[in-house]
Amino acid sequence: MHSSAKVYLVGSGPGDPELLTIKAARLIREADVIVYDQLPGPEILASLPDSAELIDVGKYAGDHTLAQGEINRLLVDRASQGKTVVRLKGGDPYLFGRGGEEAMELHEAGVPFEVVPGITSAIAAPASAGIPITHRDHASVVTIITGHEQDKGAPMVDWEWLAQSKGTIVVLMGVSTLDKYVPELIRCGSDPDTPVAIIERGTRPDQVVTTGSLRTIVDVARKHGVKAPAIVVIGDVVQLHRTIFSQKIE
């Protein structure tokens, strides 16, 4: 392995280019190779330098440009050529971003790597919509889950526990399966009148917030044509949206 070879697993944040960390921006400028998907958002992707080899490995609603195993091997391959590689990921690399799998592959291959944390949309998108995911009068517990559970037999989410937790639930990648887990929460004991917000393109200028309750949100989302990328927030903190959301995203 060439002494200059290194892979950086870089979190690009929630989409607003100004929420990209200083370190992430520097590594992007200095990279020989940038391996990316669509999740960093159009503004950040449009700013990627022409000086780097840009490789799109995007996963678009089941149409994967490269499978995860191929992405892992690509990172190892470019590093083995002595390249400085940035694996650019949306949000934070270790929060449902499969960064842990990539890190393990790099470790097993003996490739030097570093994780560069990013601001996760699970916190940033609700904040940009005037929803603090914790509030002393509403919630002191937050559970972040993915709307796409891996099919390994038993469900990875304990819906009965979650329904009784009384905290805030944040669902990433949860738009397409909204009609599955919302009825499950109600079945397991969640109050059907619990407020819900869906934040599309959080922190970006074209952000859209759709609100309802567990009882109504599936129909409301369908009526408004809600689409990914979006964050779903479930809990009493959602009612603060109308009070706090006064700033314009610029």
C-alpha positions as CSV (number, residue, x, y, z in Angstrom):
1,M,0.0,0.0,0.0
2,H,1.4,3.4,-1.0
3,S,2.3,5.6,1.9
4,S,0.0,8.4,0.7
5,A,-3.1,6.2,0.3
6,K,-6.0,6.9,2.6
7,V,-9.7,6.8,2.5
8,Y,-11.9,9.3,4.3
9,L,-15.5,8.4,5.1
10,V,-16.9,11.9,5.0
11,G,-20.3,13.0,6.2
12,S,-21.6,15.9,4.1
13,G,-24.4,17.0,6.4
14,P,-28.1,17.4,5.7
15,G,-27.8,19.2,2.4
16,D,-27.2,22.9,3.0
17,P,-23.7,23.5,1.7
18,E,-23.0,25.8,4.6
19,L,-23.6,22.9,7.0
20,L,-20.7,21.0,5.5
21,T,-17.9,20.9,8.0
22,I,-14.6,22.8,7.4
23,K,-12.7,19.5,7.5
24,A,-15.1,17.9,5.0
25,A,-14.8,20.8,2.6
26,R,-11.0,20.7,2.8
27,L,-10.8,17.0,2.1
28,I,-13.1,17.3,-0.9
29,R,-10.8,20.0,-2.3
30,E,-7.7,17.8,-1.8
31,A,-9.1,14.5,-2.9
32,D,-7.8,12.5,-5.9
33,V,-11.0,10.4,-6.0
34,I,-14.5,11.3,-4.7
35,V,-17.0,8.4,-4.5
36,Y,-20.4,9.8,-4.0
37,D,-24.2,9.1,-4.2
38,Q,-27.1,11.5,-4.5
39,L,-27.6,12.0,-0.7
40,P,-25.3,15.0,-0.2
41,G,-27.8,17.0,-2.3
42,P,-27.5,18.8,-5.7
43,E,-25.8,22.0,-4.3
44,I,-22.9,20.0,-2.7
45,L,-22.5,17.6,-5.7
46,A,-22.4,20.5,-8.1
47,S,-19.4,22.0,-6.2
48,L,-17.3,18.8,-6.4
49,P,-13.9,19.7,-8.0
50,D,-13.1,18.8,-11.6
51,S,-9.6,18.0,-10.4
52,A,-10.8,14.7,-8.8
53,E,-12.0,11.5,-10.3
54,L,-15.7,11.6,-9.6
55,I,-17.4,8.2,-9.3
56,D,-21.2,8.1,-8.9
57,V,-22.2,5.0,-6.9
58,G,-25.8,6.2,-6.2
59,K,-28.6,4.0,-5.0
60,Y,-31.8,5.3,-6.6
61,A,-34.9,3.6,-5.2
62,G,-33.8,0.1,-5.9
63,D,-31.8,0.9,-9.0
64,H,-28.2,0.6,-7.6
65,T,-25.4,1.8,-9.7
66,L,-23.1,-0.4,-7.7
67,A,-23.9,-2.9,-4.9
68,Q,-22.4,-2.2,-1.5
69,G,-19.8,-4.9,-1.9
70,E,-18.6,-3.3,-5.1
71,I,-18.4,0.1,-3.5
72,N,-16.2,-1.4,-0.7
73,R,-13.9,-3.0,-3.3
74,L,-13.8,0.3,-5.3
75,L,-12.5,2.1,-2.2
76,V,-9.8,-0.5,-1.6
77,D,-8.8,-0.5,-5.3
78,R,-8.4,3.3,-5.6
79,A,-6.5,3.4,-2.3
80,S,-4.2,0.6,-3.5
81,Q,-3.2,2.9,-6.4
82,G,-1.9,5.4,-3.9
83,K,-4.9,7.7,-4.1
84,T,-6.5,9.9,-1.5
85,V,-10.1,8.9,-1.6
86,V,-13.2,10.7,-0.2
87,R,-16.2,8.5,0.2
88,L,-18.8,11.3,0.4
89,K,-22.0,10.4,2.3
90,G,-25.1,12.2,3.3
91,G,-25.6,13.2,6.9
92,D,-23.2,11.3,9.2
93,P,-21.4,8.3,7.8
94,Y,-22.2,6.0,10.8
95,L,-26.0,6.8,11.0
96,F,-27.7,4.4,8.6
97,G,-25.1,5.3,6.0
98,R,-23.3,1.9,5.9
99,G,-20.1,3.7,6.8
100,G,-19.5,1.0,9.4
101,E,-19.5,-1.7,6.7
102,E,-17.1,0.3,4.6
103,A,-14.8,0.9,7.6
104,M,-14.7,-2.8,8.4
105,E,-13.8,-3.6,4.7
106,L,-11.0,-1.0,4.7
107,H,-9.7,-2.3,8.0
108,E,-9.6,-5.9,6.8
109,A,-7.8,-4.8,3.6
110,G,-5.2,-2.9,5.6
111,V,-6.2,0.4,4.1
112,P,-5.7,3.5,6.3
113,F,-9.0,5.4,6.8
114,E,-10.5,8.1,8.8
115,V,-14.2,8.9,9.6
116,V,-15.2,12.5,9.3
117,P,-18.5,13.0,11.2
118,G,-21.3,15.0,9.6
119,I,-24.4,16.8,10.9
120,T,-27.1,14.3,10.7
121,S,-30.4,15.2,9.1
122,A,-32.2,13.4,11.9
123,I,-31.4,16.5,14.1
124,A,-30.8,19.2,11.5
125,A,-34.0,18.8,9.4
126,P,-36.4,18.9,12.4
127,A,-34.4,21.9,13.8
128,S,-34.8,23.7,10.4
129,A,-38.5,23.1,10.6
130,G,-38.8,24.6,14.1
131,I,-39.0,21.2,15.8
132,P,-36.5,20.6,18.7
133,I,-36.3,16.8,19.0
134,T,-35.9,17.2,22.8
135,H,-37.7,19.7,24.9
136,R,-38.0,19.7,28.7
137,D,-41.8,19.9,28.5
138,H,-42.3,17.3,25.8
139,A,-39.5,14.7,25.3
140,S,-36.3,13.7,27.0
141,V,-35.8,10.6,24.9
142,V,-35.1,10.4,21.1
143,T,-35.1,7.2,19.0
144,I,-33.7,7.3,15.5
145,I,-34.8,4.4,13.2
146,T,-34.7,3.6,9.6
147,G,-37.8,3.1,7.6
148,H,-36.0,0.3,5.7
149,E,-35.4,-2.6,8.0
150,Q,-33.1,-5.3,6.8
151,D,-34.9,-8.6,6.0
152,K,-33.3,-10.9,8.5
153,G,-36.3,-12.6,9.9
154,A,-37.4,-10.9,13.2
155,P,-38.0,-7.1,12.9
156,M,-35.1,-5.0,14.1
157,V,-37.4,-2.4,15.6
158,D,-39.3,-3.3,18.8
159,W,-42.5,-1.4,17.9
160,E,-44.3,-2.2,21.2
161,W,-41.4,-0.7,23.2
162,L,-41.2,2.2,20.8
163,A,-45.0,2.9,21.1
164,Q,-44.7,3.0,24.9
165,S,-41.5,5.1,25.1
166,K,-43.2,8.5,25.1
167,G,-40.2,10.1,23.4
168,T,-39.6,11.5,20.0
169,I,-39.3,9.1,17.1
170,V,-37.3,10.2,14.1
171,V,-37.5,8.0,11.0
172,L,-34.9,8.2,8.2
173,M,-35.8,6.9,4.8
174,G,-39.3,6.4,6.0
175,V,-41.6,7.9,3.4
176,S,-42.2,4.8,1.2
177,T,-43.0,2.6,4.2
178,L,-45.1,5.2,6.1
179,D,-48.2,3.1,5.6
180,K,-46.5,0.1,7.3
181,Y,-45.0,1.5,10.5
182,V,-47.6,4.1,11.3
183,P,-50.4,1.5,11.7
184,E,-48.0,-0.7,13.6
185,L,-47.3,2.1,16.1
186,I,-51.0,2.6,16.6
187,R,-51.6,-1.2,17.0
188,C,-48.9,-1.3,19.6
189,G,-50.5,1.5,21.7
190,S,-49.4,4.9,20.4
191,D,-52.0,7.6,20.7
192,P,-53.5,8.1,17.2
193,D,-53.5,11.8,17.8
194,T,-49.7,12.0,18.3
195,P,-48.4,14.8,16.1
196,V,-46.3,13.9,13.0
197,A,-44.3,16.0,10.7
198,I,-42.6,15.0,7.4
199,I,-39.8,17.3,6.3
200,E,-38.8,17.1,2.7
201,R,-35.4,18.3,1.7
202,G,-34.6,19.6,5.2
203,T,-32.3,22.6,5.5
204,R,-32.5,23.3,1.8
205,P,-34.2,26.4,0.2
206,D,-37.0,24.2,-1.2
207,Q,-37.8,22.5,2.2
208,V,-41.4,21.5,2.6
209,V,-43.1,20.5,5.9
210,T,-46.2,18.4,6.0
211,T,-48.0,17.8,9.3
212,G,-50.7,15.6,10.6
213,S,-51.2,12.9,13.3
214,L,-50.6,9.2,13.4
215,R,-54.3,8.9,12.5
216,T,-54.1,11.1,9.4
217,I,-50.5,11.3,8.2
218,V,-50.6,8.5,5.7
219,D,-53.6,10.1,3.9
220,V,-52.1,13.6,4.2
221,A,-48.8,12.5,2.8
222,R,-50.5,10.8,-0.1
223,K,-52.7,13.8,-0.8
224,H,-49.6,16.2,-0.8
225,G,-47.5,13.8,-2.9
226,V,-44.7,13.7,-0.3
227,K,-41.4,12.3,-1.7
228,A,-38.0,11.4,-0.5
229,P,-35.6,12.6,0.7
230,A,-37.6,13.3,3.8
231,I,-37.4,12.9,7.6
232,V,-40.4,11.8,9.6
233,V,-40.8,13.1,13.1
234,I,-43.3,11.6,15.5
235,G,-44.0,13.0,19.0
236,D,-45.3,15.9,21.0
237,V,-42.4,18.1,20.0
238,V,-44.0,18.4,16.5
239,Q,-46.6,20.8,17.9
240,L,-43.8,23.3,18.4
241,H,-43.4,23.6,14.6
242,R,-46.0,26.3,14.2
243,T,-44.6,28.3,17.2
244,I,-40.9,28.2,16.5
245,F,-40.8,28.0,12.7
246,S,-40.4,31.6,11.7
247,Q,-37.0,31.8,10.1
248,K,-36.5,31.6,6.3
249,I,-33.9,29.1,5.0
250,E,-31.4,30.9,2.8
